[in-house]
Amino acid sequence: MRRAWNGIRHWDGLRPWDGIRQGADRIEAATPVGRDRAVDALRALAILGVVLGHWLVTALVADGGALHASSPLQPMPWLAPISWAFQTLAVFLLVGGHVATRSYAAARAKGTPYRQWLSARLSRLFKPVAAVVALWTVAATALFLSGAEFGTIRTLVKSALSPLWFLVVFAALTTATPLVARLNPLWPLAVVLHVDLLRFGLGAPQSLGWVNLAAGWLVPYTLGAAWTRGELGSRRAALTLLAGGTAATAALVALAHYPASMVGVPGAAISNFNPPTLAAVTFGLAQCGLALLLRDRLRRTMRRPLAWAAVAFVNLFAMTIFLWHQTALMATTAATLPAGHLPGLHTPPDHLAWVGFRLAWLPVFALALTVCWTAFHSYERRGPRRTGTRPSQVVRAHLGRRETSAGAVRRA
């Protein structure tokens, strides 16, 4: 029944805000008492950090009818702190290692075979990938047939599909979980240290740095395993990671001349990110320490139903958000080209005003991402059906016998 309240039309006599509150309350009521909501909050913050970071430092500059990639960090290196705030992959891997090792231990206790456990975990990672790859295959073909410059096509496709490399790394780490579950994080950290010493100190080939693609990201992942083992439960351990990682990173940047930016910068001689350097890894240690320090505060914040519902939503559709956020940026940039070179979107990122204009574009990118989510989020929900496994209580409670976003609180 449709009614009116204060001149605004609503369904069933409810204001929209009331509906949101009631949905949040249902999620709150259905969440298992023992669930560590700080884990979900850290994962959501890590995903959103990556998204905002890319939207802020990825520039597609229009040069005639072509587009090429640039970054405001190149002409304005003093903006490097932006990369410190939004380079959150280490936190994502910290949570990933913690959740995977905990999940694997539970699977072993139940007698679940490793292959079945791994299939269930990897399916959610890669189910949404097919839609992204298919769309960009069609888009690239259409652009090529329409006569678009190859450089533009390459820039768009490379940027849009750039999140896929991280999924490959994360899948490899997940696959190796039984082998690294008890690995001390100091071992992969030592590998990174020696690789950088050989590269930058002894003149070894720079290609040796790709060893750090595995070793560097293994450090926060094994920290997550240490968290599962209860070795990072104290405030002292978190403070040690934060202080030690911060001091080491500052020393490497100030004394060893590592780049201050924690993301790749086009044209830079050395990148902290591609492949990871010792500075990127020590910076990740500091981030992980800060994340662990924030656990209690996040748990308190997550007691608020609205905050918890938002985190639940992001977690449920984490891969859709991660995979499509660059497509949202590319689509907005390409679709607005006929309007001319719009500041903060098509213009060179060579002055502070560009940053202000880019901030104004963020809501547009978010709207484009919402469109992508609407079209493709169902791909993330299609996983292998587990025999004898019931849907999460939270899913069933918020669904009201229909599917909904509350499934973010399902088992990790």
N, C-alpha and C positions, 0 to 999 in steps of 0.2 A: 504494500500500500504506500502511495506517495503522499507525503504531508509537507506542510510548510512550517518553517521556524524562523522567526525574525525576517521574513521576506525571502529566505533562501530555501530552495527546494531540496528535499532530502528523501531518501528511501527509508521506509519503516520508521519514520520519525527520528532518525539518527542524523546528527551532524557528521560530515566526513571525518572530523577529528575523533569523534566518538568511536567510529568504526576502526580507526587506526589503533586507538587505545585498547579496544576490546580484542583486536587481533593480537596486539602485543601482550595483553594479559593472558590470552590462551597459550601463547608460546611460553610465557613465564611459568604458567601452571603445569605445563607438560614437560618442562625441562627436568631431567633427572637431578635429584638433590646433590649427588656426588660429582656432577660434571664440573670440570675446571674451566670456567668461562674465560679465564685469562688467556688460555691457549687459543681459543677462538678469536678473542679480541686482538691478540698479537698477529694472528694470521691475516685478519681483515686489515689491520693497520699496514702490514707489510705489502699486501696487494694494492691498497689505495696509494701507498707511498710510491710504488713503481709506476702506477698509472699517472699520478700527478707529476712525477719526475720527468717522465717521457713527454708529457704535454707541455712542460715548461721549457725543456732544453732541446727539443726536436724542432728544428726550423726547416721548412721547405721553401726555398727562395725561388721566386719566379724570375726567369731570365728569358724575356721574350715569351715564347709559348712553352718553354721547357721548365722543369723543376729540378733543383739540386739540393742535396741535404747540407745543412749548416747547423751551427749551435751558437747561442749567445755566450757560451763559455770560452769560445775562441777569441773574439775581440774584447771580451770583458772578463778576464780571468778572475777578477775580484768577486765574481758571482759564484765562485767554487762552493761556498757554504750551501748553496741550493742542492748540490749533489750530496752533501753530507746529510741533509735532512731527508732526502727522498731515495737514496740508494739503500733500499731495505731488503735486498735479496738475502743477506746474511740472516736476518731475523726470520724470514720465511723458511730458510733451511734449518735454522735452530728448531722452529716449531715442527717442520717436516720430519727431522730426525727424531724428535721426541715422540711424535704421534706414531711414526712408522715402527720404531722399536717397541713401543708399548703395544701396538696392534699385533705385531709379530709374536710377542710373548704371549698375548692372550690367545692367538691362533694356535700356537703350539700347545698351550694348556688344554685347548678343546680338541686337539688332535687333527686340526685342519692342515692339509698338506701345503707345503710351501708354494707349489704351483698355483693352487686355488687361491691362496692368500694374495700372491703377486698379481694374478689376473684381475682380481677384484679391485686392487689398488690402482693398477695401471689403466684399467678401462676408463675410469673417470677422467684421467689425464688426457687420453688420446681420442675418446669419442668425439669431443667437439672440434678436434683438429681437422677432420675430414671436411667439415663445412667451410672452414676458413680457407683451406687449400683449394677446394673446389671453386669457391667464389673468386679467389684471386687468379686462378687459372683462366676462368672465363673472362675476368676483367682484363688481364694482361693480353689475352688473345684479341679481345675487342679493341683495346688500345692500339695494338700492333696493326690490326687490319684497318684502323681508321687513320693510320699514318703518323701516330704519335712518335716522338723521338725515343730512340732506344734508351738513352740516358734517363729520360723521365720515367719510362716503364720500369727500368731497373731500380730507380730510387724509390718509387712507390711500392713495388713488390718487396724489395729488401726491407724497407721500414715496416711494412704491414706484417710480414712474416717473421720479423726479428724476435718476437717472443718465443718462437719454436725452439731456438737453441737451448733456452733454459729448461724447457720441458724435457729435452733429451738428457741434459745433465741430471735433472731431478729424477727422471726415470731410472737412469743408471745407478744413482745413489740408492734409490728405493730397492732396486734389484739386489744390490750388494748389502742390504741391511743385515742379513744374518752374519756376514763376514765382518762388518764394521761395528756391530752393536756394542762391542766391548773394547773397541780401539781407542787408545788415549789420543785426544786431539793434538797433543804435542808432536806425534809422529808425522801427520801430514803437514803441520806447521814447520817442522824441521825440513821437510822436502821443499817447501816453498822457499825457505831461507836459503838453502843450498842452491836451488835453481837460480834465484836472483843473484846470488854471489857469483855463480858461474857466468851468467849473462852480462851483468853490469860491472863486475869486478875483474873477471879473468878473460873477457872477450869471447866467450862461447857463443855459438850461433843463437840468434834471437828466437829461432824456431823452437829451441829448448824450452822456452817459456810456456809452451802449450801443455807441458806436464802439469803446470799449475792449474789448468782448467779442471783437472780432477782433484789434485791435492788441495788447491785453494778453497774450493767449495766443500770439500770433505771436512774441513776444520769446523765450520758451524754445524754441519750435519752430525758430526760425532759429539759436538757439545750438546746437541739435543739428546743423543743417546746417553750421555753422562747425566743429563737432567732426569731422564727416565730412571737411571740407576740411583738417583737420590744424591748425587755428588755435587749438585749445584743448588741445593735447597737453602743454603744459608745466605744471609745478607753479605757476609764477608766474601764469599766466593763471587757474588755478582759485582761487588765493589772492586775486587781484584781484577776481574775481567775489564771493567770499565776504566779503571785508573791505568792498568797496564797497557791496554790497547790504545788508549788516548795518548799516553806518554810515548809509546813506540811509534805511533803514526806521526806525531808531531816531530819526533827526532828524525824519522825517515824523510819527511818533507823538508824540514829545515836544514838538516845536515847532509843527508844523502841525495838531496835534490830530486826526490820522487815528485810527480805532479800532485798538486793540491786537490785537483778534481778527482772524485771517486767514480766518475763515469768517463767513457771515451769522448774525446774531443777531436773532431775532424781536423786533420793536418798536424796534430801533435806528434812529436817524435816518439814519445813514450806514453802508453796508456796504462792506467792502473786497473783497467777493467777487461781488456781484451788482448791477451789473457790476464788473469788476476795477478797482481804483484804482491810482494810482501806487505806493502803499505795498505793495499785493499783488504788483505786478510786481517792485519792488526786493527784496521778500522772496523771490520766486521766483528772482531772480538769485543771492541768497545761498545758497539751497538747491541750485541748479545748481552753484555753485562747490564746495559741500561734497560733492556727488555726484561731481564730477570728481576731487576730492582722494581720495576713497575707492576709486577704480578699482583701484589696485594691491593694496590690502588685500582687496578683494572677489575679485580674481582668485586671490589666495592661498587665501582661504577656499573658493572654488569648486573647488579641487583636491580637496577632501574629497568622496568619492562621495555620502555621505548628504545633505550640504548642496546639492550640485549636483542631485541627484534631486528634492529638495523644490522648488528653484527651477524646474526643468524642468516639474514638475507645475503650479505656479502659472502659468507662462507659457502652457502648453498650454490651460488653462481660464481664462485671465485675464478674458475677456469674460463667461463664465458667472458667475464670482465677482463681478465688478463689477456686472452687471445684477441679480443676485438677492440681493445682501446686504441691501438695504433691504426686500425682500419677506420675508426671514427675520426681520428685526426686526418688521415689521408683523404677520406671522403669529403670532409668539410673543406679542406684546402683545395682539392681538385674541383669540387662543385662550385666554388665561389670564384674561380679564375675568370669567368666571363665578366665579372663585376669590376675587374681591374686589380691592380696590386694593392690589396688591402693591408694596412699596417698591422703588424703583429701576426700576420698570417702568411703573406707572400713576400714581404719586404725583408731585406737583410737584417739580422739581429745584431746590429752594430752600435746601438745606443740604448740608454736606459729607458727611453720612451717605448721602445719595442717591448720591454718587459711589462710595462703597464698595459699596453694594448693586448699582449698575450694573456694576461690575467683576465681581461675582459672577454676573451674568447673561450675561456674554460667552461662556462655554462653551455656554450654551443657544442663543444666537444662532448660534454656530458649528455646533452640531448641526443646527439648522433649515436653515442654509445647506448643510450636507452633504446633507440630504434633497432640497433644491432641485437641488443639483448632480447627485445620483443620477437625478433625474427628467428633467432638461433638458440635461445636458452634451452629449448627442449632437447637439443642434442646432448647437453650435459647431463640430463636426467636419465638418458637411456644407457643403462648399464646391464651387466649380466645378472640374470635373475638368480638369487641365491636360494638354493633348496633349503626349506625349513627356516628361512629367515623372515621375520615379520618387519614391516616398516617401522621406523622410529615412532615412539609414542608422541613425540612432538609433531611429526608429520601428520599422524592420524588425528591429533587433537585440533590442530589448526586447520586441517583440511575440512573438518566437519563432514567427513566421508568424501572429501575431494582433495586433490593435491594442492599444495601451497608452498610458499617459501619457508615455512617453519622447518622444513626438512634440513635446514642448515645445522640443526642441533642433533642430527643423526650421528650414529657412531662414526668416529674419525677413521 
